[in-house]
């Protein structure tokens, strides 16, 4: 779960209930440059991301759980 999206620079990433695994979070800009790198550890359900100091536009969120990669699009207004 990623909310709010679109956002003004702050948003929450929340793991599904029952997912008791570490989630690696990588935020990439439109040019695929790494902007932020975080980990949601086992036992923690959510993490707040803050990109208020970055420019408006489209970002890509990579969520890595073990060997699976999920990509979500984020829009910063």
Z-matrix of the N, CA and C atoms (Angstrom, degrees):
N
C 1 1.447
C 2 1.529 1 109.04
N 3 1.315 2 116.55 1 129.71
C 4 1.454 3 121.89 2 178.60
C 5 1.525 4 107.59 3 -128.66
N 6 1.323 5 116.21 4 121.15
C 7 1.467 6 118.80 5 -177.89
C 8 1.521 7 110.24 6 -151.85
N 9 1.331 8 120.51 7 151.93
C 10 1.468 9 124.80 8 -14.46
C 11 1.526 10 110.60 9 -74.80
N 12 1.287 11 116.31 10 153.93
C 13 1.461 12 122.34 11 177.53
C 14 1.516 13 107.70 12 -148.19
N 15 1.330 14 119.68 13 111.84
C 16 1.469 15 128.85 14 6.86
C 17 1.530 16 112.65 15 -69.38
N 18 1.352 17 114.70 16 162.81
C 19 1.462 18 120.39 17 -178.36
C 20 1.522 19 110.36 18 -141.02
N 21 1.341 20 115.37 19 177.48
C 22 1.463 21 120.35 20 179.38
C 23 1.523 22 111.71 21 -105.10
N 24 1.296 23 117.08 22 11.47
C 25 1.462 24 120.65 23 176.42
C 26 1.512 25 114.80 24 132.67
N 27 1.331 26 116.99 25 -18.45
C 28 1.468 27 119.82 26 176.86
C 29 1.516 28 108.81 27 -118.76
N 30 1.325 29 115.34 28 131.93
C 31 1.459 30 119.74 29 177.33
C 32 1.520 31 110.06 30 -151.08
N 33 1.315 32 114.81 31 162.38
C 34 1.468 33 122.95 32 -176.21
C 35 1.529 34 108.63 33 -110.22
N 36 1.329 35 114.89 34 138.49
C 37 1.467 36 121.17 35 169.68
C 38 1.519 37 105.94 36 -112.42
N 39 1.325 38 115.92 37 123.34
C 40 1.465 39 120.77 38 -176.54
C 41 1.523 40 109.51 39 -122.64
N 42 1.327 41 115.43 40 130.45
C 43 1.475 42 120.61 41 178.05
C 44 1.526 43 109.72 42 -75.84
N 45 1.327 44 117.15 43 149.56
C 46 1.468 45 119.63 44 174.84
C 47 1.533 46 110.24 45 -63.35
N 48 1.325 47 116.31 46 146.19
C 49 1.468 48 121.00 47 176.46
C 50 1.526 49 107.59 48 -61.75
N 51 1.314 50 116.01 49 133.63
C 52 1.460 51 120.18 50 -179.73
C 53 1.513 52 113.46 51 97.60
N 54 1.330 53 118.30 52 -13.73
C 55 1.470 54 120.73 53 177.04
C 56 1.521 55 107.30 54 -85.26
N 57 1.324 56 115.95 55 101.40
C 58 1.456 57 121.31 56 -177.42
C 59 1.521 58 109.76 57 -105.04
N 60 1.339 59 114.87 58 56.28
C 61 1.455 60 121.09 59 -179.42
C 62 1.519 61 108.98 60 -133.92
N 63 1.324 62 115.15 61 156.66
C 64 1.465 63 120.36 62 175.04
C 65 1.523 64 109.33 63 -71.30
N 66 1.330 65 116.09 64 138.46
C 67 1.464 66 121.32 65 177.19
C 68 1.519 67 108.35 66 -119.76
N 69 1.341 68 116.06 67 120.48
C 70 1.462 69 120.66 68 175.28
C 71 1.524 70 107.20 69 -88.81
N 72 1.329 71 116.44 70 133.84
C 73 1.462 72 122.32 71 -176.28
C 74 1.523 73 108.46 72 -119.88
N 75 1.331 74 115.77 73 123.87
C 76 1.459 75 121.11 74 175.37
C 77 1.514 76 108.16 75 -124.17
N 78 1.318 77 116.13 76 129.25
C 79 1.456 78 121.15 77 178.08
C 80 1.526 79 108.12 78 -108.61
N 81 1.325 80 115.65 79 123.64
C 82 1.463 81 121.75 80 -178.58
C 83 1.519 82 109.14 81 -115.94
N 84 1.328 83 116.04 82 146.47
C 85 1.460 84 118.82 83 175.72
C 86 1.531 85 109.45 84 -84.18
N 87 1.326 86 116.45 85 -177.19
C 88 1.464 87 121.15 86 -176.18
C 89 1.529 88 112.51 87 -62.77
N 90 1.338 89 117.08 88 -22.54
C 91 1.469 90 121.53 89 178.64
C 92 1.534 91 111.32 90 -93.35
N 93 1.335 92 116.77 91 12.35
C 94 1.472 93 124.15 92 -179.93
C 95 1.532 94 113.48 93 65.43
N 96 1.325 95 116.96 94 24.82
C 97 1.455 96 121.30 95 175.49
C 98 1.526 97 108.81 96 -88.15
N 99 1.325 98 116.47 97 134.91
C 100 1.469 99 121.40 98 -179.43
C 101 1.521 100 110.11 99 -67.58
N 102 1.340 101 116.22 100 123.64
C 103 1.457 102 122.73 101 -179.16
C 104 1.528 103 110.17 102 -101.41
N 105 1.321 104 116.72 103 -49.94
C 106 1.465 105 122.35 104 -179.43
C 107 1.514 106 110.02 105 -137.83
N 108 1.331 107 114.63 106 150.52
C 109 1.457 108 121.59 107 179.51
C 110 1.522 109 106.96 108 -137.56
N 111 1.327 110 118.12 109 117.36
C 112 1.472 111 121.39 110 -179.40
C 113 1.522 112 109.68 111 -136.99
N 114 1.320 113 114.98 112 167.16
C 115 1.463 114 121.73 113 175.80
C 116 1.520 115 107.75 114 -131.25
N 117 1.343 116 115.55 115 133.01
C 118 1.467 117 120.27 116 169.86
C 119 1.530 118 104.87 117 -98.00
N 120 1.326 119 117.65 118 106.70
C 121 1.471 120 119.62 119 -175.05
C 122 1.524 121 112.68 120 -72.46
N 123 1.317 122 114.75 121 165.19
C 124 1.463 123 120.66 122 173.75
C 125 1.523 124 107.29 123 -59.19
N 126 1.332 125 116.68 124 136.00
C 127 1.452 126 120.37 125 179.55
C 128 1.521 127 113.81 126 94.43
N 129 1.323 128 117.55 127 -11.63
C 130 1.456 129 120.87 128 176.56
C 131 1.523 130 107.95 129 -112.97
N 132 1.336 131 117.22 130 136.28
C 133 1.463 132 120.98 131 -173.82
C 134 1.514 133 113.98 132 -94.16
N 135 1.362 134 117.01 133 -29.35
C 136 1.457 135 116.69 134 -175.18
C 137 1.519 136 111.54 135 -147.64
N 138 1.338 137 113.96 136 161.96
C 139 1.453 138 121.84 137 178.79
C 140 1.525 139 107.72 138 -141.48
N 141 1.350 140 115.91 139 143.81
C 142 1.460 141 119.32 140 176.98
C 143 1.520 142 108.87 141 -97.40
N 144 1.325 143 116.02 142 135.30
C 145 1.455 144 122.32 143 176.99
C 146 1.524 145 107.37 144 -106.63
N 147 1.316 146 116.43 145 142.21
C 148 1.462 147 120.62 146 -179.25
C 149 1.529 148 108.91 147 -130.96
N 150 1.340 149 115.39 148 109.35
C 151 1.467 150 120.87 149 177.54
C 152 1.534 151 109.96 150 -120.57
N 153 1.327 152 115.99 151 30.75
C 154 1.463 153 119.54 152 -178.29
C 155 1.529 154 111.63 153 -62.51
N 156 1.324 155 118.65 154 -26.02
C 157 1.459 156 121.59 155 -179.37
C 158 1.533 157 113.03 156 -86.20
N 159 1.313 158 116.96 157 0.03
C 160 1.464 159 121.35 158 -179.72
C 161 1.526 160 110.02 159 -102.18
N 162 1.319 161 116.14 160 160.12
C 163 1.463 162 120.27 161 -175.48
C 164 1.528 163 112.36 162 -71.10
N 165 1.323 164 115.69 163 159.21
C 166 1.458 165 122.34 164 177.35
C 167 1.517 166 109.29 165 -66.67
N 168 1.331 167 116.00 166 153.12
C 169 1.454 168 119.87 167 176.65
C 170 1.512 169 112.68 168 142.30
N 171 1.316 170 114.61 169 -163.15
C 172 1.461 171 121.88 170 -177.07
C 173 1.525 172 109.54 171 -96.09
N 174 1.317 173 114.89 172 135.47
C 175 1.466 174 122.54 173 175.46
C 176 1.520 175 108.25 174 -126.50
N 177 1.324 176 115.81 175 156.34
C 178 1.458 177 120.74 176 178.74
C 179 1.522 178 109.14 177 -117.67
N 180 1.304 179 114.47 178 129.23
C 181 1.447 180 122.16 179 -178.60
C 182 1.524 181 108.21 180 -104.00
N 183 1.330 182 116.39 181 120.12
C 184 1.462 183 121.10 182 174.60
C 185 1.519 184 107.60 183 -100.74
N 186 1.318 185 115.69 184 123.55
C 187 1.464 186 121.91 185 176.32
C 188 1.521 187 106.46 186 -110.92
N 189 1.321 188 116.76 187 117.35
C 190 1.458 189 121.82 188 -175.25
C 191 1.520 190 108.76 189 -111.90
N 192 1.342 191 115.48 190 117.64
C 193 1.465 192 122.11 191 178.62
C 194 1.521 193 106.32 192 -121.83
N 195 1.333 194 115.30 193 109.64
C 196 1.459 195 122.75 194 -173.38
C 197 1.530 196 108.69 195 54.36
N 198 1.337 197 119.23 196 -112.87
C 199 1.471 198 119.76 197 -178.01
C 200 1.526 199 112.69 198 -106.65
N 201 1.331 200 116.95 199 11.96
C 202 1.471 201 120.94 200 178.65
C 203 1.525 202 109.92 201 -103.11
N 204 1.338 203 115.35 202 139.75
C 205 1.461 204 121.26 203 178.45
C 206 1.515 205 108.83 204 -120.49
N 207 1.328 206 116.40 205 127.79
C 208 1.456 207 122.39 206 176.27
C 209 1.528 208 107.40 207 -115.79
N 210 1.321 209 117.25 208 136.94
C 211 1.461 210 121.17 209 -179.28
C 212 1.531 211 109.15 210 -118.48
N 213 1.320 212 115.02 211 129.20
C 214 1.465 213 121.57 212 177.29
C 215 1.519 214 108.48 213 -125.00
N 216 1.316 215 115.28 214 148.20
C 217 1.463 216 120.88 215 179.16
C 218 1.525 217 109.37 216 -97.01
N 219 1.337 218 115.94 217 135.19
C 220 1.457 219 122.97 218 178.20
C 221 1.523 220 107.96 219 -118.17
N 222 1.319 221 116.44 220 138.75
C 223 1.460 222 120.43 221 177.34
C 224 1.521 223 108.90 222 -116.93
N 225 1.338 224 115.68 223 120.76
C 226 1.465 225 120.44 224 176.29
C 227 1.515 226 108.38 225 -101.50
N 228 1.341 227 115.74 226 123.13
C 229 1.471 228 121.98 227 179.15
C 230 1.515 229 111.17 228 -92.20
